[in-house]
Amino acid sequence: MNELRPLDTGFIELEDADRRISLGIAVTAVLAGPPPRHEEFAALLNTRIAGMPRMRQRVRRTVLDLAAPEWEDDAAFDLGHHLRWVAVPRPGRDRALWELVAAEIEERLDRDRPLWECVAVEGLADDRWAVILKAHHSLVDGISGLAVFETLCDPLPVDNGPARSTGRVRKQAGTTGWAKLPAAVFGAVRSLVPVGAAVLEQGPVSSLNGPIGHRRRFTAVRLSLPVVSAIGAAYHVTVNDVVLAAITAGYRDLLLGRDEEPEAHPLRILVPVSMRAEHAKYVMDNRVSAVLPDLPVGRADPVDRLRAIHMTMKAHKSGGAPRAEHLVLGLARGLPFAAVAWTLRLAARFPQHGIAGLATNVPGPRHPLTLQGRPVLELLPAVPIALRLRTAIAILSYHDHLVFGITGDYDSTPDIDVLATGIRGAVRELAERAGCGGEAVGRPDRTPSRPSVPGPRSPDMR
């Protein structure tokens, strides 16, 4: 079926509602150099996307938007519209790459063509180059977007992994109207009322939430995944708990640096939760739900914060909110598209105050990747901002690295590095308190070591 799913369409409607936002998500792969010849890389890209028809399809909308948009083949597809080469200025520091990533994610993708771009970046220090792969959120979510990049990489020597997607989305079984809804769906709607109320409520006044402009800032925090995993084991919590505790510390430092009182109210953020089964990893669409935890930014002690986060996330997992959201999204398929679209546009224009940020955690490849024989040193995630959220954080694990990619509004978040430093410092302090090597926490502008052999399996990121 070529019709866009309700959530996929939602990202298009959200972008249409605000001319200042771009809903492209990106992953930047930093590779050991030298880069390949331009024609060789173009030939590889053409070959690899041949097995992903969705990469050659664009969105077709109907007159007056009365029917759901559909994917259609781009008869004039030309790779030249999707592949660019750029070079960062000398000496090729990471900061120059981050500025380039910010420039890429602030620019909208061309709706007249398939909704993705690939930017090859030359001139990085330490004999490195990079590939920025950007796709519209209507095309992929974090996991399927990362799977697209893996598809571009060299096949694994022994195990080539699951069969790759044909780009077609199977029609899922479901209801065709309100009259046929099972009682379980009504229960799901009732369970979502607290989530909807959290979005609509005013919430505490904070500089983290407000109007945003067109330009973006981007920075990254590199951490050791084994160290973060060891912290989780020491305190009997998950890696995701440690990640959220570090983010809590970063936001606390940001508020304190702005002379705001973090003890006044908890800080509510949006945390997407993947609903994607392993066999659907390579299907290009969105399969996410979300929870809305309150971050205990008022707590000064890092261990106290970590334990509070653990209890909060444990309560959300047992509450069934993600499953309920999944059922409601499925229900939307049975409703008239125009009603769904108009509702989404209205919601996008509503000046929400209840949510102050977004943090999404994506488990990446557990093995080293290569691209045309060149080792992938690290993967940097980047997600867009919208709905008055002035910051968004994407966390991606790869091999033995854990990277936080932080997007901020250019005008209202000039102090984005305070957030990054707070995250890094919180993990270092937790590692020292747990006795698991705080000195192993990554530093800014530090070139990762080359992954040359299969590394340890990534811990549970849930």
Salt bridges, closest charged atoms under 4 A:
GLU13 OE2 - ARG61 NH2 2.64
GLU13 OE1 - ARG345 NE 2.42
GLU15 OE1 - ARG111 NH2 2.74
GLU15 OE1 - HIS136 NE2 3.24
ASP16 OD2 - ARG61 NH1 2.76
ASP16 OD1 - ARG111 NH2 2.95
ASP18 OD1 - ARG20 NE 2.94
GLU39 OE2 - ARG37 NH1 3.45
GLU40 OE2 - ARG37 NE 3.20
ASP65 OD2 - ARG61 NH2 3.37
ASP65 OD2 - ARG345 NH2 2.79
GLU70 OE1 - ARG60 NH2 2.77
GLU72 OE2 - ARG58 NE 3.06
GLU72 OE1 - ARG60 NE 3.29
ASP94 OD1 - ARG128 NH2 3.03
ASP94 OD2 - ARG222 NH2 2.63
GLU104 OE2 - ARG84 NH2 2.59
GLU107 OE2 - HIS214 NE2 3.33
ASP110 OD2 - ARG113 NE 3.41
GLU122 OE1 - HIS38 NE2 3.77
ASP141 OD2 - ARG276 NH2 2.85
GLU150 OE2 - LYS281 NZ 3.22
GLU201 OE2 - ARG268 NH1 2.95
ASP241 OD2 - HIS310 ND1 2.75
GLU263 OE2 - ARG252 NH1 3.33
ASP285 OD2 - ARG5 NE 3.57
ASP285 OD1 - ARG276 NH2 3.06
ASP285 OD2 - ARG287 NE 3.20
ASP294 OD1 - ARG268 NE 2.68
ASP301 OD1 - ARG433 NH2 3.25
ASP304 OD1 - ARG299 NH1 2.88
GLU378 OE1 - ARG222 NE 2.67
ASP400 OD1 - HIS401 NE2 3.07
ASP409 OD1 - ARG216 NH1 3.59
ASP415 OD1 - ARG258 NH2 2.85
ASP417 OD1 - ARG95 NH1 3.48
ASP460 OD2 - ARG462 NH2 2.79
